[in-house]
């Protein structure tokens, strides 16, 4: 049985956000499942909510939105080493590829395959978020 959670979803290509039930994300071996406890609204979210020209060009529909958040680790993939269940964390929202010349040289900010949590990938205005361990930032 697929576990469900509540999430704010850009469900239609028009102004608005919709509270919906969606599946809890499944994690890959290098990913962390974060139980979201706090979120904040970013300017980007206002563009997505209003469905302006930028949002229409960049945001796939349907998509769980949101990328400013804190929470605790609820599950870890089999290769995750830096965090464990129960750790308080947040995350960097730019999920980079690992194949481009720039990414392989450590210049992740120049990776052309970069995707954004809550912009092109499922986001954090939800009960759970799946995030690569590489992007997870432990909190004190
Ligand atoms: Zn932001």
Backbone and ligand atoms as CSV (ligand in chain L), in Angstrom:
chain,resi,resn,atom,element,x,y,z
A,1,UNK,N,N,0.845,-1.199,0.000
A,1,UNK,CA,C,0.000,0.000,0.000
A,1,UNK,C,C,0.879,1.246,0.000
A,2,UNK,N,N,0.555,2.188,-0.835
A,2,UNK,CA,C,1.309,3.443,-0.886
A,2,UNK,C,C,0.851,4.367,0.226
A,3,UNK,N,N,1.790,4.840,1.039
A,3,UNK,CA,C,1.454,5.818,2.076
A,3,UNK,C,C,1.168,7.160,1.431
A,4,UNK,N,N,0.175,7.856,1.990
A,4,UNK,CA,C,-0.211,9.165,1.443
A,4,UNK,C,C,0.139,10.262,2.436
A,5,UNK,N,N,0.267,11.472,1.901
A,5,UNK,CA,C,0.516,12.652,2.740
A,5,UNK,C,C,-0.213,13.836,2.124
A,6,UNK,N,N,-0.375,14.879,2.955
A,6,UNK,CA,C,-0.949,16.120,2.435
A,6,UNK,C,C,0.171,16.981,1.866
A,7,UNK,N,N,-0.114,17.684,0.777
A,7,UNK,CA,C,0.887,18.550,0.156
A,7,UNK,C,C,0.199,19.696,-0.572
A,8,UNK,N,N,0.931,20.816,-0.683
A,8,UNK,CA,C,0.451,21.919,-1.517
A,8,UNK,C,C,0.976,21.688,-2.922
A,9,UNK,N,N,0.051,21.557,-3.855
A,9,UNK,CA,C,0.391,21.143,-5.213
A,9,UNK,C,C,0.018,22.230,-6.215
A,10,UNK,N,N,0.950,22.515,-7.130
A,10,UNK,CA,C,0.576,23.294,-8.315
A,10,UNK,C,C,-0.093,22.288,-9.229
A,11,UNK,N,N,-1.417,22.182,-9.081
A,11,UNK,CA,C,-2.145,21.096,-9.734
A,11,UNK,C,C,-2.628,21.461,-11.128
A,12,UNK,N,N,-2.818,22.764,-11.372
A,12,UNK,CA,C,-3.341,23.206,-12.663
A,12,UNK,C,C,-2.508,24.364,-13.187
A,13,UNK,N,N,-2.468,24.519,-14.489
A,13,UNK,CA,C,-1.712,25.603,-15.128
A,13,UNK,C,C,-2.515,26.890,-15.064
A,14,UNK,N,N,-2.741,27.383,-13.853
A,14,UNK,CA,C,-3.464,28.635,-13.617
A,14,UNK,C,C,-3.119,29.117,-12.226
A,15,UNK,N,N,-3.528,30.357,-11.859
A,15,UNK,CA,C,-3.241,30.907,-10.546
A,15,UNK,C,C,-3.798,30.006,-9.450
A,16,UNK,N,N,-2.994,29.801,-8.385
A,16,UNK,CA,C,-3.478,29.046,-7.234
A,16,UNK,C,C,-2.554,27.908,-6.842
A,17,UNK,N,N,-2.823,27.371,-5.636
A,17,UNK,CA,C,-2.182,26.144,-5.158
A,17,UNK,C,C,-3.299,25.306,-4.551
A,18,UNK,N,N,-3.149,23.997,-4.533
A,18,UNK,CA,C,-4.208,23.121,-4.089
A,18,UNK,C,C,-3.678,22.137,-3.052
A,19,UNK,N,N,-4.381,22.024,-1.913
A,19,UNK,CA,C,-4.015,21.055,-0.883
A,19,UNK,C,C,-4.554,19.695,-1.306
A,20,UNK,N,N,-3.629,18.752,-1.516
A,20,UNK,CA,C,-4.036,17.445,-2.043
A,20,UNK,C,C,-3.350,16.315,-1.277
A,21,UNK,N,N,-3.879,15.120,-1.436
A,21,UNK,CA,C,-3.212,13.928,-0.941
A,21,UNK,C,C,-2.369,13.367,-2.071
A,22,UNK,N,N,-1.085,13.136,-1.770
A,22,UNK,CA,C,-0.166,12.585,-2.771
A,22,UNK,C,C,0.637,11.476,-2.102
A,23,UNK,N,N,1.281,10.604,-2.874
A,23,UNK,CA,C,2.082,9.541,-2.258
A,23,UNK,C,C,3.283,10.126,-1.505
A,24,UNK,N,N,3.631,9.532,-0.361
A,24,UNK,CA,C,4.882,9.866,0.323
A,24,UNK,C,C,6.015,9.482,-0.633
A,25,UNK,N,N,7.009,10.393,-0.846
A,25,UNK,CA,C,8.067,10.065,-1.806
A,25,UNK,C,C,8.869,8.833,-1.391
A,26,UNK,N,N,9.273,8.054,-2.387
A,26,UNK,CA,C,10.163,6.914,-2.144
A,26,UNK,C,C,11.597,7.431,-2.287
A,27,UNK,N,N,12.511,6.922,-1.456
A,27,UNK,CA,C,13.892,7.393,-1.536
A,27,UNK,C,C,14.780,6.400,-2.274
A,28,UNK,N,N,15.739,6.972,-3.021
A,28,UNK,CA,C,16.783,6.181,-3.675
A,28,UNK,C,C,17.862,5.894,-2.637
A,29,UNK,N,N,18.817,4.987,-2.954
A,29,UNK,CA,C,19.866,4.645,-1.974
A,29,UNK,C,C,20.656,5.855,-1.472
A,30,UNK,N,N,20.804,6.889,-2.306
A,30,UNK,CA,C,21.592,8.065,-1.897
A,30,UNK,C,C,20.708,9.213,-1.414
A,31,UNK,N,N,19.457,8.911,-1.068
A,31,UNK,CA,C,18.541,9.972,-0.654
A,31,UNK,C,C,18.104,9.837,0.805
A,32,UNK,N,N,17.621,10.974,1.322
A,32,UNK,CA,C,17.144,11.077,2.697
A,32,UNK,C,C,15.677,11.484,2.648
A,33,UNK,N,N,14.846,10.856,3.491
A,33,UNK,CA,C,13.448,11.275,3.610
A,33,UNK,C,C,13.348,12.197,4.819
A,34,UNK,N,N,12.904,13.437,4.578
A,34,UNK,CA,C,12.815,14.442,5.638
A,34,UNK,C,C,11.353,14.646,6.015
A,35,UNK,N,N,11.059,14.530,7.332
A,35,UNK,CA,C,9.728,14.885,7.850
A,35,UNK,C,C,9.738,16.396,8.026
A,36,UNK,N,N,8.948,17.079,7.228
A,36,UNK,CA,C,8.958,18.548,7.223
A,36,UNK,C,C,8.226,19.077,8.462
A,37,UNK,N,N,8.881,20.001,9.161
A,37,UNK,CA,C,8.273,20.576,10.368
A,37,UNK,C,C,8.023,22.075,10.270
A,38,UNK,N,N,8.834,22.789,9.509
A,38,UNK,CA,C,8.662,24.226,9.326
A,38,UNK,C,C,8.915,24.547,7.854
A,39,UNK,N,N,8.149,25.515,7.342
A,39,UNK,CA,C,8.425,25.982,5.983
A,39,UNK,C,C,8.343,27.499,5.965
A,40,UNK,N,N,8.849,28.103,4.923
A,40,UNK,CA,C,8.722,29.541,4.702
A,40,UNK,C,C,8.396,29.766,3.233
A,41,UNK,N,N,7.777,30.919,2.987
A,41,UNK,CA,C,7.388,31.264,1.626
A,41,UNK,C,C,8.488,32.115,1.009
A,42,UNK,N,N,8.952,31.726,-0.165
A,42,UNK,CA,C,9.998,32.435,-0.901
A,42,UNK,C,C,9.332,33.224,-2.035
A,43,UNK,N,N,10.039,34.207,-2.556
A,43,UNK,CA,C,9.519,34.958,-3.699
A,43,UNK,C,C,9.193,34.053,-4.873
A,44,UNK,N,N,10.004,33.014,-5.049
A,44,UNK,CA,C,9.765,32.046,-6.127
A,44,UNK,C,C,8.371,31.432,-6.003
A,45,UNK,N,N,7.973,31.144,-4.759
A,45,UNK,CA,C,6.655,30.536,-4.539
A,45,UNK,C,C,5.530,31.482,-4.987
A,46,UNK,N,N,5.768,32.793,-4.820
A,46,UNK,CA,C,4.752,33.763,-5.254
A,46,UNK,C,C,4.613,33.759,-6.781
A,47,UNK,N,N,5.759,33.601,-7.481
A,47,UNK,CA,C,5.697,33.492,-8.947
A,47,UNK,C,C,4.916,32.237,-9.360
A,48,UNK,N,N,5.184,31.130,-8.634
A,48,UNK,CA,C,4.516,29.872,-8.976
A,48,UNK,C,C,3.025,29.964,-8.655
A,49,UNK,N,N,2.707,30.532,-7.476
A,49,UNK,CA,C,1.292,30.709,-7.103
A,49,UNK,C,C,0.554,31.556,-8.146
A,50,UNK,N,N,1.169,32.684,-8.533
A,50,UNK,CA,C,0.512,33.605,-9.469
A,50,UNK,C,C,0.509,33.116,-10.902
A,51,UNK,N,N,1.369,32.106,-11.185
A,51,UNK,CA,C,1.466,31.501,-12.515
A,51,UNK,C,C,1.827,32.548,-13.568
A,52,UNK,N,N,2.934,33.276,-13.291
A,52,UNK,CA,C,3.396,34.285,-14.247
A,52,UNK,C,C,4.164,33.621,-15.402
A,53,UNK,N,N,4.688,34.471,-16.284
A,53,UNK,CA,C,5.332,33.956,-17.488
A,53,UNK,C,C,6.512,33.032,-17.153
A,54,UNK,N,N,7.308,33.432,-16.134
A,54,UNK,CA,C,8.448,32.607,-15.710
A,54,UNK,C,C,7.982,31.231,-15.254
A,55,UNK,N,N,6.942,31.220,-14.404
A,55,UNK,CA,C,6.442,29.948,-13.869
A,55,UNK,C,C,5.914,29.060,-14.998
A,56,UNK,N,N,5.189,29.662,-15.921
A,56,UNK,CA,C,4.623,28.888,-17.035
A,56,UNK,C,C,5.719,28.208,-17.856
A,57,UNK,N,N,6.894,28.873,-17.976
A,57,UNK,CA,C,7.996,28.321,-18.757
A,57,UNK,C,C,8.779,27.250,-18.001
A,58,UNK,N,N,8.800,27.328,-16.658
A,58,UNK,CA,C,9.747,26.516,-15.889
A,58,UNK,C,C,9.164,25.432,-15.002
A,59,UNK,N,N,7.894,25.549,-14.638
A,59,UNK,CA,C,7.344,24.657,-13.617
A,59,UNK,C,C,6.436,23.611,-14.264
A,60,UNK,N,N,6.776,22.322,-14.117
A,60,UNK,CA,C,5.889,21.279,-14.643
A,60,UNK,C,C,4.672,21.128,-13.740
A,61,UNK,N,N,3.531,20.831,-14.318
A,61,UNK,CA,C,2.279,20.646,-13.579
A,61,UNK,C,C,1.792,19.220,-13.799
A,62,UNK,N,N,1.413,18.485,-12.764
A,62,UNK,CA,C,1.353,18.892,-11.358
A,62,UNK,C,C,2.708,18.772,-10.650
A,63,UNK,N,N,2.919,19.585,-9.608
A,63,UNK,CA,C,4.165,19.542,-8.845
A,63,UNK,C,C,3.911,20.020,-7.413
A,64,UNK,N,N,4.442,19.265,-6.433
A,64,UNK,CA,C,4.466,19.733,-5.043
A,64,UNK,C,C,5.491,20.862,-4.979
A,65,UNK,N,N,5.097,22.023,-4.441
A,65,UNK,CA,C,5.982,23.186,-4.441
A,65,UNK,C,C,6.611,23.388,-3.061
A,66,UNK,N,N,7.472,24.425,-2.948
A,66,UNK,CA,C,8.086,24.797,-1.673
A,66,UNK,C,C,9.522,24.333,-1.559
A,67,UNK,N,N,10.415,25.247,-1.107
A,67,UNK,CA,C,11.823,24.859,-0.995
A,67,UNK,C,C,12.562,25.499,0.178
A,68,UNK,N,N,11.828,26.184,1.078
A,68,UNK,CA,C,12.460,26.724,2.286
A,68,UNK,C,C,11.854,25.946,3.450
A,69,UNK,N,N,12.688,25.212,4.208
A,69,UNK,CA,C,12.107,24.278,5.175
A,69,UNK,C,C,13.132,23.790,6.189
A,70,UNK,N,N,12.615,23.228,7.261
A,70,UNK,CA,C,13.420,22.475,8.211
A,70,UNK,C,C,12.620,21.269,8.654
A,71,UNK,N,N,13.312,20.248,9.118
A,71,UNK,CA,C,12.608,19.046,9.560
A,71,UNK,C,C,13.561,18.060,10.198
A,72,UNK,N,N,13.094,16.831,10.347
A,72,UNK,CA,C,13.951,15.784,10.899
A,72,UNK,C,C,14.020,14.611,9.922
A,73,UNK,N,N,15.128,13.909,9.982
A,73,UNK,CA,C,15.334,12.760,9.093
A,73,UNK,C,C,14.409,11.623,9.530
A,74,UNK,N,N,13.581,11.162,8.596
A,74,UNK,CA,C,12.625,10.091,8.880
A,74,UNK,C,C,13.113,8.738,8.354
A,75,UNK,N,N,13.959,8.762,7.321
A,75,UNK,CA,C,14.490,7.522,6.742
A,75,UNK,C,C,15.718,7.883,5.916
A,76,UNK,N,N,16.632,6.933,5.791
A,76,UNK,CA,C,17.824,7.156,4.963
A,76,UNK,C,C,17.999,5.992,3.996
A,77,UNK,N,N,18.523,6.304,2.802
A,77,UNK,CA,C,18.840,5.271,1.831
A,77,UNK,C,C,20.063,4.473,2.276
A,78,UNK,N,N,20.298,3.356,1.586
A,78,UNK,CA,C,21.317,2.402,2.039
A,78,UNK,C,C,22.745,2.940,1.969
A,79,UNK,N,N,23.015,3.961,1.147
A,79,UNK,CA,C,24.386,4.472,1.044
A,79,UNK,C,C,24.593,5.794,1.801
A,80,UNK,N,N,23.552,6.260,2.492
A,80,UNK,CA,C,23.650,7.540,3.220
A,80,UNK,C,C,24.532,7.375,4.454
A,81,UNK,N,N,25.493,8.308,4.626
A,81,UNK,CA,C,26.445,8.194,5.736
A,81,UNK,C,C,26.460,9.393,6.683
A,82,UNK,N,N,26.153,10.593,6.186
A,82,UNK,CA,C,26.349,11.811,6.991
A,82,UNK,C,C,25.239,12.098,7.996
A,83,UNK,N,N,24.036,11.582,7.779
A,83,UNK,CA,C,22.929,11.861,8.692
A,83,UNK,C,C,22.234,10.552,9.059
A,84,UNK,N,N,21.504,10.610,10.192
A,84,UNK,CA,C,20.764,9.424,10.640
A,84,UNK,C,C,19.346,9.832,11.043
A,85,UNK,N,N,18.506,8.853,11.210
A,85,UNK,CA,C,17.112,9.102,11.579
A,85,UNK,C,C,17.071,9.935,12.862
A,86,UNK,N,N,16.242,10.984,12.839
A,86,UNK,CA,C,16.086,11.849,14.009
A,86,UNK,C,C,16.906,13.128,13.948
A,87,UNK,N,N,17.905,13.202,13.063
A,87,UNK,CA,C,18.713,14.419,12.944
A,87,UNK,C,C,17.856,15.579,12.431
A,88,UNK,N,N,18.110,16.780,12.965
A,88,UNK,CA,C,17.441,17.997,12.471
A,88,UNK,C,C,18.199,18.484,11.240
A,89,UNK,N,N,17.482,18.766,10.174
A,89,UNK,CA,C,18.133,19.133,8.919
A,89,UNK,C,C,17.327,20.175,8.141
A,90,UNK,N,N,18.035,20.815,7.214
A,90,UNK,CA,C,17.389,21.545,6.143
A,90,UNK,C,C,18.088,21.075,4.866
A,91,UNK,N,N,17.868,21.775,3.749
A,91,UNK,CA,C,18.513,21.303,2.528
A,91,UNK,C,C,18.750,22.417,1.533
A,92,UNK,N,N,19.800,22.237,0.742
A,92,UNK,CA,C,20.086,23.140,-0.364
A,92,UNK,C,C,19.181,22.718,-1.518
A,93,UNK,N,N,18.502,23.703,-2.122
A,93,UNK,CA,C,17.439,23.390,-3.058
A,93,UNK,C,C,17.854,23.077,-4.483
A,94,UNK,N,N,19.131,23.266,-4.811
A,94,UNK,CA,C,19.575,23.011,-6.184
A,94,UNK,C,C,20.143,21.597,-6.288
A,95,UNK,N,N,19.402,20.725,-6.938
A,95,UNK,CA,C,19.848,19.342,-7.101
A,95,UNK,C,C,20.621,19.262,-8.409
A,96,UNK,N,N,21.926,19.025,-8.283
A,96,UNK,CA,C,22.786,19.062,-9.467
A,96,UNK,C,C,22.959,17.679,-10.058
A,97,UNK,N,N,23.280,17.653,-11.361
A,97,UNK,CA,C,23.676,16.426,-12.017
A,97,UNK,C,C,25.106,16.110,-11.616
A,98,UNK,N,N,25.587,14.948,-11.991
A,98,UNK,CA,C,26.954,14.587,-11.658
A,98,UNK,C,C,27.763,14.261,-12.910
A,99,UNK,N,N,27.137,14.465,-14.086
A,99,UNK,CA,C,27.777,13.988,-15.302
A,99,UNK,C,C,28.484,15.067,-16.089
A,100,UNK,N,N,28.036,16.307,-15.957
A,100,UNK,CA,C,28.608,17.349,-16.806
A,100,UNK,C,C,30.067,17.595,-16.434
A,101,UNK,N,N,30.801,18.219,-17.360
A,101,UNK,CA,C,32.207,18.558,-17.119
A,101,UNK,C,C,32.334,19.407,-15.847
A,102,UNK,N,N,31.432,20.390,-15.699
A,102,UNK,CA,C,31.520,21.271,-14.537
A,102,UNK,C,C,31.231,20.533,-13.232
A,103,UNK,N,N,30.214,19.678,-13.243
A,103,UNK,CA,C,29.876,18.963,-12.009
A,103,UNK,C,C,31.021,18.041,-11.603
A,104,UNK,N,N,31.622,17.367,-12.581
A,104,UNK,CA,C,32.707,16.427,-12.258
A,104,UNK,C,C,33.937,17.158,-11.741
A,105,UNK,N,N,34.050,18.459,-12.091
A,105,UNK,CA,C,35.176,19.255,-11.601
A,105,UNK,C,C,34.832,19.975,-10.294
A,106,UNK,N,N,33.645,19.694,-9.753
A,106,UNK,CA,C,33.274,20.325,-8.484
A,106,UNK,C,C,32.639,21.693,-8.641
A,107,UNK,N,N,32.434,22.134,-9.892
A,107,UNK,CA,C,31.803,23.447,-10.118
A,107,UNK,C,C,30.290,23.253,-10.260
A,108,UNK,N,N,29.685,22.825,-9.144
A,108,UNK,CA,C,28.275,22.413,-9.175
A,108,UNK,C,C,27.343,23.560,-9.564
A,109,UNK,N,N,27.735,24.801,-9.237
A,109,UNK,CA,C,26.873,25.946,-9.542
A,109,UNK,C,C,26.784,26.200,-11.044
A,110,UNK,N,N,27.661,25.553,-11.831
A,110,UNK,CA,C,27.635,25.728,-13.287
A,110,UNK,C,C,27.065,24.503,-13.997
A,111,UNK,N,N,26.542,23.538,-13.227
A,111,UNK,CA,C,26.041,22.315,-13.852
A,111,UNK,C,C,24.750,22.604,-14.619
A,112,UNK,N,N,24.717,22.286,-15.930
A,112,UNK,CA,C,23.521,22.598,-16.725
A,112,UNK,C,C,22.325,21.697,-16.421
A,113,UNK,N,N,22.550,20.581,-15.710
A,113,UNK,CA,C,21.447,19.671,-15.402
A,113,UNK,C,C,20.766,20.005,-14.076
A,114,UNK,N,N,21.146,21.114,-13.456
A,114,UNK,CA,C,20.594,21.470,-12.141
A,114,UNK,C,C,19.074,21.607,-12.184
A,115,UNK,N,N,18.426,21.013,-11.170
A,115,UNK,CA,C,16.977,21.154,-11.021
A,115,UNK,C,C,16.690,21.671,-9.617
A,116,UNK,N,N,15.555,22.358,-9.467
A,116,UNK,CA,C,15.234,22.987,-8.193
A,116,UNK,C,C,14.123,22.280,-7.447
A,117,UNK,N,N,14.379,22.020,-6.147
A,117,UNK,CA,C,13.328,21.477,-5.274
A,117,UNK,C,C,12.156,22.462,-5.256
A,118,UNK,N,N,10.961,21.966,-5.499
A,118,UNK,CA,C,9.772,22.819,-5.485
A,118,UNK,C,C,9.612,23.698,-6.712
A,119,UNK,N,N,10.523,23.544,-7.670
A,119,UNK,CA,C,10.458,24.330,-8.909
A,119,UNK,C,C,10.367,23.397,-10.111
A,120,UNK,N,N,11.292,22.403,-10.160
A,120,UNK,CA,C,11.228,21.370,-11.207
A,120,UNK,C,C,11.104,19.970,-10.616
A,121,UNK,N,N,11.422,19.846,-9.313
A,121,UNK,CA,C,11.339,18.563,-8.604
A,121,UNK,C,C,10.357,18.715,-7.447
A,122,UNK,N,N,9.764,17.594,-6.979
A,122,UNK,CA,C,8.798,17.683,-5.876
A,122,UNK,C,C,9.381,18.422,-4.671
A,123,UNK,N,N,8.564,19.309,-4.055
A,123,UNK,CA,C,9.047,20.224,-3.048
A,123,UNK,C,C,8.639,19.904,-1.622
A,124,UNK,N,N,8.768,20.946,-0.761
A,124,UNK,CA,C,8.742,20.784,0.694
A,124,UNK,C,C,7.457,21.257,1.360
A,125,UNK,N,N,6.494,21.790,0.602
A,125,UNK,CA,C,5.223,22.131,1.232
A,125,UNK,C,C,4.400,20.848,1.282
A,126,UNK,N,N,4.901,19.929,2.121
A,126,UNK,CA,C,4.354,18.578,2.199
A,126,UNK,C,C,4.783,17.985,3.536
A,127,UNK,N,N,4.256,16.841,3.864
A,127,UNK,CA,C,4.660,16.215,5.124
A,127,UNK,C,C,6.052,15.598,5.018
A,128,UNK,N,N,6.443,15.174,3.830
A,128,UNK,CA,C,7.752,14.553,3.628
A,128,UNK,C,C,8.378,15.037,2.330
A,129,UNK,N,N,9.717,15.098,2.346
A,129,UNK,CA,C,10.495,15.464,1.164
A,129,UNK,C,C,11.625,14.456,0.998
A,130,UNK,N,N,11.829,13.970,-0.223
A,130,UNK,CA,C,12.996,13.138,-0.533
A,130,UNK,C,C,14.076,14.052,-1.099
A,131,UNK,N,N,15.300,13.953,-0.544
A,131,UNK,CA,C,16.380,14.837,-0.961
A,131,UNK,C,C,17.681,14.041,-1.035
A,132,UNK,N,N,18.520,14.279,-2.090
A,132,UNK,CA,C,19.823,13.598,-2.113
A,132,UNK,C,C,20.625,13.972,-0.861
A,133,UNK,N,N,21.345,13.002,-0.293
A,133,UNK,CA,C,22.185,13.263,0.882
A,133,UNK,C,C,23.127,14.438,0.619
A,134,UNK,N,N,23.628,14.544,-0.611
A,134,UNK,CA,C,24.536,15.633,-1.005
A,134,UNK,C,C,23.952,17.001,-0.658
A,135,UNK,N,N,22.621,17.139,-0.702
A,135,UNK,CA,C,21.966,18.439,-0.493
A,135,UNK,C,C,21.534,18.667,0.960
A,136,UNK,N,N,21.618,17.624,1.785
A,136,UNK,CA,C,21.117,17.734,3.161
A,136,UNK,C,C,22.108,18.498,4.019
A,137,UNK,N,N,21.611,19.458,4.793
A,137,UNK,CA,C,22.444,20.274,5.685
A,137,UNK,C,C,21.994,20.038,7.122
A,138,UNK,N,N,22.863,19.400,7.953
A,138,UNK,CA,C,22.488,19.184,9.365
A,138,UNK,C,C,22.360,20.519,10.098
A,139,UNK,N,N,21.417,20.584,11.039
A,139,UNK,CA,C,21.211,21.776,11.863
A,139,UNK,C,C,21.665,21.461,13.299
A,140,UNK,N,N,22.183,22.482,14.008
A,140,UNK,CA,C,22.588,22.238,15.388
A,140,UNK,C,C,21.382,21.970,16.284
L,1,ZN,ZN,ZN,13.840,30.466,-2.052
